[in-house]
Amino acid sequence: MTLSWKSQEKNLESVKEVILALIAKQPIPAAAKLNWEGNELCIRIEHGGKSELRLEIKETSDGVCIIETKRELAFLHRAFAGIVESAIDKVLAHAGFSKG
């Protein structure tokens, strides 16, 4: 299942700044590294294997949306990835996004 979120906000750069500020305040496991690569939020876990999730942020006529573009999970990370996804979901909810 592909994850996606939507926001009524129309300014992509301001949304990215808000998300980055909220991520800095959110407790995310130390093994997970988050950074922007262009318009994709990349979440990497490199402990006991390698996993990567990518979330693309883009402007639409209805606002800004975020769509999961990549999900590669190491076997040992499957349960751990749920914790990271939950943290990201909280950040995006605080940034004004709704899941769907």
C-alpha positions as CSV (number, residue, x, y, z in Angstrom):
1,M,0.0,0.0,0.0
2,T,1.4,3.4,-1.0
3,L,1.2,6.1,1.7
4,S,0.0,9.5,0.8
5,W,-1.0,12.8,2.6
6,K,-2.6,16.0,1.4
7,S,-2.6,19.6,2.6
8,Q,-4.5,22.7,1.6
9,E,-1.2,24.7,1.8
10,K,-0.1,25.8,-1.6
11,N,3.6,26.8,-1.0
12,L,5.9,23.9,-1.4
13,E,9.0,25.5,0.2
14,S,7.2,26.7,3.3
15,V,5.7,23.3,3.8
16,K,9.2,21.7,3.5
17,E,10.5,24.2,6.2
18,V,7.6,23.4,8.5
19,I,8.1,19.6,8.1
20,L,11.9,20.0,8.7
21,A,11.3,22.0,11.9
22,L,8.8,19.5,13.2
23,I,11.1,16.5,12.4
24,A,13.8,18.2,14.5
25,K,11.4,18.1,17.5
26,Q,10.0,14.6,16.9
27,P,11.7,11.7,18.7
28,I,12.9,9.5,15.8
29,P,15.1,6.4,16.4
30,A,18.8,7.2,16.0
31,A,19.2,4.5,13.4
32,A,16.9,6.4,11.1
33,K,18.4,9.2,9.0
34,L,16.1,11.7,7.4
35,N,17.0,14.3,4.8
36,W,15.6,16.1,1.8
37,E,16.9,15.2,-1.6
38,G,15.3,17.6,-4.0
39,N,11.6,17.3,-3.3
40,E,11.8,13.8,-1.7
41,L,12.0,13.2,2.0
42,C,14.4,10.2,2.3
43,I,14.3,8.0,5.4
44,R,17.2,5.6,5.6
45,I,17.8,2.9,8.2
46,E,21.3,1.4,8.1
47,H,21.6,-0.7,11.2
48,G,21.3,-4.5,10.8
49,G,20.6,-4.1,7.1
50,K,19.6,-1.3,4.8
51,S,16.2,0.1,4.3
52,E,14.9,3.2,2.5
53,L,11.6,5.0,2.3
54,R,11.1,8.0,0.0
55,L,8.2,10.5,0.2
56,E,7.8,12.9,-2.7
57,I,6.3,16.3,-2.0
58,K,4.7,18.2,-4.8
59,E,2.3,21.0,-5.5
60,T,-1.1,20.3,-7.1
61,S,-4.0,22.5,-7.9
62,D,-5.6,21.6,-4.6
63,G,-2.5,22.2,-2.4
64,V,0.6,20.2,-1.5
65,C,0.6,16.4,-1.5
66,I,3.1,13.8,-0.3
67,I,3.3,10.4,-1.9
68,E,5.5,7.4,-1.0
69,T,7.6,6.7,-4.1
70,K,9.9,4.0,-2.7
71,R,9.8,1.4,0.0
72,E,12.7,-1.1,0.4
73,L,12.7,-2.7,3.8
74,A,15.3,-5.1,5.1
75,F,13.7,-8.1,6.9
76,L,14.9,-7.0,10.3
77,H,13.5,-3.5,9.8
78,R,9.9,-4.3,9.2
79,A,8.7,-3.8,12.7
80,F,11.1,-0.9,13.3
81,A,9.8,0.8,10.1
82,G,6.3,1.0,11.7
83,I,7.8,3.2,14.5
84,V,9.4,5.5,11.9
85,E,6.2,5.7,9.8
86,S,4.2,6.6,12.9
87,A,6.6,9.4,13.8
88,I,6.5,10.7,10.2
89,D,2.7,10.5,10.3
90,K,2.6,12.6,13.5
91,V,4.9,15.2,12.0
92,L,2.8,15.5,8.8
93,A,-0.4,15.7,10.9
94,H,1.1,18.6,12.9
95,A,2.1,20.2,9.6
96,G,-1.6,20.2,8.5
97,F,-1.6,17.1,6.3
98,S,-4.4,14.5,6.3
99,K,-3.7,10.9,5.4
100,G,-5.3,9.6,2.3
